[in-house]
């Protein structure tokens, strides 16, 4: 076999080896960039056609994607026993599913409440590149993030405190027990 010059050898259809001219890290970045553009393209094409049902239908797609993320978490034994572990799993799964443009920071307050600050979001970046309204990104992220946390540990839920696509400087996602969330909602 010839010397590998930083390229990966990948089998082609005929079974012979061919060199992949794009390194793994760059392929991941390209794939993540394209993946972040797909919801925008669908929205531009189908939002007007589907009308008022579009957001509800799109949210179901993101909830289904959260089920896939749960499977990845289980496959790789990501811990999800408390709010800190859930925040960590969410951070890892965001990077796996949506690429290296996701930049975040974990802040833990106490055992049953933790916060994930999102400093950079690939969906918002792509939305801004295409001059689309950033508020559409919120519905996708909300559906995915809440469903994922609740799938990983049904005793917990997620609440958005701030969102960049709603004009805030960063996103702030708080993971807490469902019991605490219900009590906070009752207090108003």
C-alpha positions as CSV (number, residue, x, y, z in Angstrom):
1,X,0.0,0.0,0.0
2,X,1.3,3.5,-0.8
3,X,2.2,5.9,1.8
4,X,-0.8,7.7,3.4
5,X,-0.3,11.5,2.9
6,X,-2.9,12.5,5.5
7,X,-5.8,11.0,3.5
8,X,-8.0,8.1,4.6
9,X,-8.1,5.1,2.4
10,X,-11.8,4.3,1.8
11,X,-13.2,1.4,-0.2
12,X,-15.0,2.3,-3.4
13,X,-17.8,0.3,-5.1
14,X,-15.4,-2.0,-6.9
15,X,-13.7,-3.0,-3.6
16,X,-10.4,-1.3,-4.5
17,X,-8.9,1.3,-2.2
18,X,-9.0,4.9,-3.1
19,X,-7.7,7.9,-1.2
20,X,-10.1,10.3,0.4
21,X,-8.6,13.7,-0.3
22,X,-10.5,15.4,2.5
23,X,-9.3,14.7,6.1
24,X,-11.8,13.4,8.7
25,X,-11.9,16.7,10.6
26,X,-12.7,18.7,7.5
27,X,-15.3,16.2,6.4
28,X,-17.0,16.5,9.8
29,X,-17.0,20.3,9.5
30,X,-18.4,20.2,5.9
31,X,-21.1,17.6,6.9
32,X,-22.1,19.7,10.0
33,X,-22.3,22.9,7.9
34,X,-24.6,21.1,5.4
35,X,-26.7,19.6,8.1
36,X,-27.2,23.0,9.7
37,X,-28.4,24.4,6.3
38,X,-31.0,21.6,5.7
39,X,-33.6,22.9,8.1
40,X,-33.3,26.3,6.6
41,X,-33.7,25.0,3.1
42,X,-36.8,23.0,4.1
43,X,-38.2,26.1,5.8
44,X,-37.7,28.3,2.7
45,X,-39.4,25.7,0.5
46,X,-42.2,24.3,2.6
47,X,-43.1,26.9,5.3
48,X,-45.4,28.8,2.9
49,X,-46.9,25.6,1.5
50,X,-47.6,24.0,4.9
51,X,-48.8,27.2,6.4
52,X,-49.7,27.2,10.1
53,X,-48.9,23.5,10.4
54,X,-45.2,23.9,9.4
55,X,-43.8,24.6,12.9
56,X,-45.7,21.8,14.5
57,X,-44.6,19.3,11.8
58,X,-41.0,20.5,12.0
59,X,-40.9,20.2,15.7
60,X,-41.9,16.5,15.4
61,X,-38.9,15.9,13.2
62,X,-36.6,17.4,15.8
63,X,-38.2,15.3,18.6
64,X,-37.6,12.2,16.4
65,X,-33.9,13.3,16.0
66,X,-33.7,13.5,19.8
67,X,-34.7,9.8,19.9
68,X,-31.7,9.1,17.7
69,X,-29.5,11.1,20.0
70,X,-30.7,9.1,22.9
71,X,-29.7,5.9,21.1
72,X,-26.2,7.3,20.6
73,X,-26.1,8.3,24.3
74,X,-27.1,4.7,25.3
75,X,-24.7,3.1,22.9
76,X,-21.7,5.0,24.3
77,X,-22.9,4.8,27.9
78,X,-23.2,8.6,28.4
79,X,-24.3,9.1,32.1
80,X,-27.6,10.8,32.6
81,X,-28.4,10.3,36.3
82,X,-28.5,13.9,37.4
83,X,-28.6,17.4,36.0
84,X,-24.8,17.7,35.7
85,X,-24.6,14.5,33.7
86,X,-27.5,15.5,31.6
87,X,-25.9,18.8,30.7
88,X,-22.7,17.0,29.9
89,X,-24.5,14.5,27.6
90,X,-26.4,17.3,25.9
91,X,-23.2,19.2,25.2
92,X,-21.5,16.0,23.8
93,X,-24.5,15.1,21.7
94,X,-24.9,18.6,20.3
95,X,-21.3,18.5,19.1
96,X,-21.7,15.0,17.6
97,X,-25.0,15.8,15.8
98,X,-24.4,19.4,14.9
99,X,-20.7,19.7,14.6
100,X,-17.8,21.7,16.0
101,X,-19.4,25.1,15.5
102,X,-21.4,24.4,18.7
103,X,-19.5,26.1,21.5
104,X,-20.8,25.8,25.0
105,X,-19.9,26.0,28.7
106,X,-21.4,24.0,31.6
107,X,-22.4,25.7,34.8
108,X,-23.6,23.6,37.8
109,X,-25.6,25.3,40.5
110,X,-26.6,22.3,42.6
111,X,-27.2,18.6,42.2
112,X,-30.6,18.9,40.7
113,X,-30.1,22.1,38.6
114,X,-27.4,22.8,36.0
115,X,-27.1,25.2,33.1
116,X,-25.6,24.9,29.7
117,X,-24.5,28.2,28.1
118,X,-24.3,28.1,24.3
119,X,-21.8,30.7,23.1
120,X,-21.9,29.7,19.4
121,X,-24.7,27.9,17.5
122,X,-24.3,26.5,14.0
123,X,-28.0,26.9,13.3
124,X,-27.9,30.6,14.1
125,X,-24.7,31.1,12.1
126,X,-26.2,29.4,9.0
127,X,-29.5,31.2,9.5
128,X,-27.7,34.6,9.5
129,X,-25.6,33.6,6.4
130,X,-28.9,33.0,4.5
131,X,-30.5,36.2,6.0
132,X,-33.4,34.2,7.4
133,X,-35.3,35.2,10.5
134,X,-33.4,33.7,13.5
135,X,-36.5,33.1,15.6
136,X,-37.2,29.9,13.5
137,X,-34.1,28.3,15.0
138,X,-35.6,28.5,18.5
139,X,-38.4,26.0,17.7
140,X,-36.0,23.4,16.4
141,X,-33.6,23.7,19.3
142,X,-36.4,23.8,21.9
143,X,-38.0,20.6,20.5
144,X,-34.7,18.7,20.3
145,X,-33.2,19.8,23.6
146,X,-36.3,19.2,25.8
147,X,-37.1,15.9,24.2
148,X,-33.5,14.7,24.5
149,X,-33.2,15.5,28.2
150,X,-36.6,13.9,28.9
151,X,-35.7,10.8,26.9
152,X,-32.3,10.5,28.7
153,X,-33.9,10.8,32.1
154,X,-37.7,11.1,32.5
155,X,-37.3,12.7,36.0
156,X,-35.7,15.8,34.4
157,X,-36.7,18.5,31.9
158,X,-35.1,21.5,30.3
159,X,-36.1,25.1,30.3
160,X,-34.7,27.9,28.1
161,X,-33.8,31.0,30.1
162,X,-32.2,32.9,27.2
163,X,-31.8,32.3,23.5
164,X,-29.5,34.0,21.0
165,X,-32.1,33.6,18.2
166,X,-34.4,35.6,20.4
167,X,-31.9,38.4,20.7
168,X,-30.0,37.4,23.8
169,X,-26.2,37.4,23.9
170,X,-26.0,33.6,24.5
171,X,-28.4,30.7,25.1
172,X,-29.0,29.5,28.6
173,X,-30.5,26.1,29.0
174,X,-31.4,25.0,32.5
175,X,-31.8,21.3,33.4
176,X,-33.9,20.6,36.5
177,X,-36.2,18.0,37.9
178,X,-39.7,18.0,36.5
179,X,-41.0,18.4,40.0
180,X,-39.0,21.6,40.4
181,X,-40.1,22.9,37.0
182,X,-43.7,22.3,37.8
183,X,-43.4,24.1,41.1
184,X,-41.7,27.0,39.5
185,X,-44.4,27.2,36.8
186,X,-47.1,27.2,39.6
187,X,-45.4,30.1,41.3
188,X,-45.5,32.0,38.0
